Amino acid sequence: MKQTRSLFRRFLKGHFLFIFFPPIVLIFFFAFIGFSGINEEDLNTLNQFYVSLLLFGFIIVAFVVISWLFFLRLRKRLTRLHEVMSFSANNNSFPKPVSVQTDRMDEIDQLGSSFNWMIQQLEDSKKREYEEELLRHRLIANLSHDLRTPLTILRGHVTRLNKESMSSEGQNSLTEMNHTITRVGDLMDDLLSYTLLTSGKHPFGPTSTDIGRLVRASVAAWYPVFEEKEIQLDVDLPTEETFYWEADPKWMTRVLDNLFQNIVRHAAEGKYANIVVDVEKEQIIVADRGPGMDNSSYERGAGIGLSTSNYMLKKMKLKADFTSNENGTRVTIDRA
């Protein structure tokens, strides 16, 4: 077991000795002289005032010197510990372990030992997190590929059954099965995309992006889909004014695609979509009149896509604020 010693106890002990030890020695010295036959008149010749003054000055000087040496050493050790912590904070890396005296540890050594233990725990935790993340990415990628074969087989059987004569209920069931297969395939694609995105497989290239122009292009691309679903578009996209964000155009387009896709999939019954570019506030607003995000269909289908969008927005130093109730959902994208 390691021995511990108190740094401050040694400090107090040293000061106690320098404050009280000289007077005690002086008392015994005069007592010894007294037993040698020196009388009171002889003691006066020693000029007791100067002796006392010299003793008092010695004690004060010794006190100051010892205190200065003690706190200088203490400051040096604490400064070294502070430099190690500051280096890790400035370089976004784990700090190097500090050297400690293991045979007899004082308070500073105990602090350094605790700091080293904390570093070790963080390194182990980071390593486990990396291994688990790697395993999860590999599992999701393999699962996404493995499920495509049975989905393809199911779609083939559904296509074959569509050519057979059956009741209207059977046709409705096949249509629903085909829609479900398509939806599962889309979910696997979203999951795989999110996995590749979070693992850094999708390149991120931020640049000064004309947001007004980008939103207009996205709305134009989605306009036939909204028209097919009979969704009324209410847009406010200024052509003469705009603003710029330091963003990746492909990522921003992907975020808007996800929002528009959620309207088509989960809010089409509202038959309304409002898309606004607020140049003054530098915001993008996307709203619908669907059943809201608390609706079971929305919760079941939009989670992965929204997670992907939120991750992209966070990387681009943007944010999305959601306001949702039974009358619809409103999403506001602006700077974080």
Buried (B, 14 or more C-beta within 10 A) or exposed (E): EEEEEEBEEEBEEBBEEBEEEBEEEEEEEBEEEEEEEBEEEEEEEEEEEEEEEEBEEEBEEBBEEBEEEBEEEBEEBEEEBEEBEEEBEEEEEEBEBBEBEEEEBBBBBBBBBEBBEEBEEEEEEEEEEEEEEEEEBEEBBEBBEEBBEEBEEBBEEBEEBEEEEEEEEEBEBBEEBBEEBEEBBBBBEBBBBBBBBBBEEBEEEBEEBBBBBBBBBBBEEBBEBBEEBEBEEEEEBBEEEBBEBEBBBEBBBBBBBBBBBBBBBBBBBBBBBBBBBBBEEBBBBBBBBBBBBEBEEBEEBBEBBBBBBBBBBEBBEBEBEEEBEEEBBBBBBBEE
